[in-house]
Structures are given as C-alpha cells and as structure tokens.
Amino acid sequence: MKPEQKLQDEFRRLIDGLRDASELSGDSRSIATASLGAVASFLRAFEEVSPKLRAPFLALIGALEDADEGIANELLKPKKMDLSKSRKPATDIEHKAALAVAVTILKEEAGWKLNDAVKFAAKAAEIEWKSLLTFRKDIGARRAPKDAIDRYHQMRQDARKYPNQSPEERGKMIIDHVRSLRLKKVD
C-alpha cells in the first residue's frame, strides 16, 4: 500500500473513532478516554511513531480509567493552585470568553441589544445569562483573570478572519461551536 493511501485510510479510521467517541452516551470522562484511544490507535498504525511518543496518550487513558474505578492516579492530581490565575476550569473560561466575543459581535457589529445578545448566547450554551453578562463586563473593566482577558482578545482577533460572514453569522457560529463542545459532567 502506498504511504499516501495508508495515511488516508488511517486518518479515516481516526475520524470515525473520534466521531464514535463523541456520540457515546457516557460522561465527559468516557468520551475523552475513547477519543484518546482513537488517537493512540492512529499513532500505532505508523512505525515512525515510536512507543515513547504514544506513551503519554496511553498514560492519560490509564489515568482516566483509574479515575472511573475510584483510583487516584498521580497524572491527574491537581498541582498547587496559582492564585494569580482564575480558579475556574480552563474550559469554562474558554467557553465563556468565546460567548463574550459572540455577544460583543452581536451587539457591536450586528446591532443587537446587549441583553438580547447575552440571553441568546447564554440560553444556547445552557448557562446563567447574568453570569455571562458579569463575565463580559469584568473583561471590559479588566477585573477578570488575565488568562480570560487574553483569551477574549485573541478570540476577538480570530473572529475577524471571517470577513465573508455577516456579524450575526459569526456570532451564532461561535455560540454553536461552544454548544457543540459542552460535555456531560462526570458523576
């Protein structure tokens, strides 16, 4: 088999594996475990990828499986908190920053009223609208954690890379993207 064909075949298997993982009815941990398994299988298909390069994926899979069994795994043990950074999980900050960008686009570029844009984004993402409004105001006032402010401004720049879309389309695309990333909580 030609190398290009093998790559295409394995990539197709990877995408199928990731799709299957995303459709699992389990919690976010089981979805993440299955997704990492698909990536590890993809890497294993190529002899150029040594076991040492695949090892971190396998270690993460093992740590997540340990967590499912109630076993503490050193790999997933939190480090001591840096109090200069946000105390919220990175994904929460990432999602709220993206939603705040969408609200800004809908308000400033598409002409929506602020409360309408916030309520629309919050409802779509299944979060409290007042929380999103406060988060967005804190970013503007520079009261939010530095990582949140930095991420907001980076996403704002990234959103400008789609000049062929109307502001409303861009705002809604960001909201749909956040909604698609929301995983079920682990019990």
N, C-alpha and C positions, 0 to 999 in steps of 0.2 A: 504494500500500500504506500502511495506517495505521502510524504510528510504533510503536504497541504491538506490532503484528504483526511488523514488521521486527525489533524488539528480540528478540521471542521466537524468530523464525527464526534470527537471528544467534547468539543465545545457544545454541540447539540445536546449531548448527554448531560453536560453541566447545567445548561439552561433548563432541561427537563427536570433534573434533580432539584434545582432551586425552585422551579415552579411547583413541583410536588411538595416541597418543604413549606412553601408559602401557603399552600392550601390545606395543611394539616389542621385538624380541629383542636389541637392542643394549645398549651400556653406558649408564651414567647420563648421560653427556655427550650422546649421540644422543637420549635421551629428553627431556632438558632442552631441547635445540635444537628438537625437534619441538613441545614444549609452548609454548615462546616463540613459535614460528611460528604456532601456533593463536591465541595471544593477539594477536599483531600483525595477523593476518587479521581477527580480530573487531573490533579498533580501526579498521582501514582501512575497514570497512563503514559507518562513520559519518562524515559530512562535518564534524561538530562536533569531531572528534578530528583536530587538525592533524598534519602530518608531524613537527613538532617534538616533539609528545607521544608519537609512536610511535617516534621515533629511538632512545631507549635500548634498546628491545626488539630493534630491528634491529642495533644495535651489539653487543649481547650474542650474538645469533645469529652474527654475523660473527666475533666473538672465539672462540666455541666451535668454529666451522667451521675457523678458523685453527689452533686447538689440535689438531684432528683431523689437520691437514696438517703438524703439527710446527712451525708458525709461532708465534713468541712475539708475543702481542698485548698492548699496554700496558694494556688494560682488565682483563686477568686477572692482571697482575703483582702478586704479594703486596706489601703495604705492610710496612714495618719492624715487627717483632713488638713488641707491648706486653707486656713480661714480667710485668706485674701481672695479666694475664688468662691464661686457660687456653691451653695450647699445642695443644689438640686442636681438630679442626674443629668448628664450631658445631653441625652436625647430629649429631655424635657426643655432644656434651654434651646437646643437646636430647633425643635418644633415650634416653640413659642416665638423665637426670633424670626423664623420663616413666616409664621402667621402675622407677626407685627409688620413684616415687609409687605405682605399681601394687603393688609389693612392700609398701609401708607400708600401703596399704589392705587387701591380702590378709591381712597379719599382724595389724594393729591392729583392723580392723573386721570381717574375715571369720573371724578366729581361726586362720589357718594358722600353722604353724611357720615361723620365719624362713627356714631353709634350704630348705624346700619351696617357699616363695613365690619366693625368689631363683632356685632351679634351674628352676622353671616358667617364669618370665619370661625368664631367660637362654636357655633352650632354644628358646622360641618366637621370640626375636629373633636367634638364632644368634650369641650372644656367650658369652664365658667367664663362668661363674657367679661365680667368685671375684673377677673384675674388677668385676662389678656389686655384689657384697657389699661390697667395699672402697670403691667409689664412694659407696654409700649410707651407710656408716659415716663416711666423710670429710665428707659433707654434715652428718650429725648432730653431728660434732665440730667443724664449721666449718673443716675443713682443706682442703675442696675450693675451687676457684676461686670467687670471688664471683659470677660470672655463672651458674655451675652452681647455687649455693645459692639465688640469687634466682629462677632458673627453676624449681627444685624447689618452692619455697614458692608461687610463682604457680600452678603446675600443681596443687598440693595444694588451693588455694582453688578453682580451676576445677572440680576433680573433685567438690567438694561441691555443685555446681549441678545434680546429677542425683539428687535425693533419692528418686525413684521407682524407682531401680535398687538392687538389693542390692549390698553392698560387693563381693561376688565378681563380679557382673556388671560393675561399674565397673572393677575391677582388670583383668579379662580384656578389657574394651573398650579400655582404654589399651594393653595389650600388643598386641592385634590391630591397633590403629592404628599403633603403632611398626613392627610387622612389615610392614604394608602400605606404609610409607614407605621401607623399605630398598631402595636401588637397587643395581644391579650396579656393581662397581668398573670404572673406566676402566683399560684395559691400558697 
